[in-house]
Amino acid sequence: QVQLVESGGGLVQTGGSLRLSCVASERTVSVYLMGWFRQAPGKEREFVASTSISGADTVYADSVKGRFTISRDRAKNTVYLQMNSLKPEDTAVYFCAVGLGYTAAEIHFWGQGTQVTVSS
């Protein structure tokens, strides 16, 4: 069982930045992607970004492309999400995730979530 612990959420103004971190309890297998999902109140959990084990293969949701950057440190079992130019619509609980794809159904392990609030 992989346990994931997120940190770095908080309250920021529109246009501000936050950096989320997620530490895994153990090294993930090489076929697993690590990434981030988010869920706003009353909305479905949605994919944000993911990265391969090497960190070289990254995928972003269109809504965050160009503003968010995902990175992965295999030695530290850690994945990061640098969020810049934040918008109120980015407000959500952000979940670290480990799985085989970009849909929630393909996720094997979830973090507890960290709240990101962007005020206008």
ABEGO torsion letter per residue (X at the ends): XBBBBBBGBEBBBBGBBBBBBBBBABBBBAABBBBBBBBBBGBBBBBABBBBAAGABBBBBAAABGABBBBBBAAAGBBBBBBBGBBAAABBBBBBBBBABABAAABABBBAEBBBBBBX
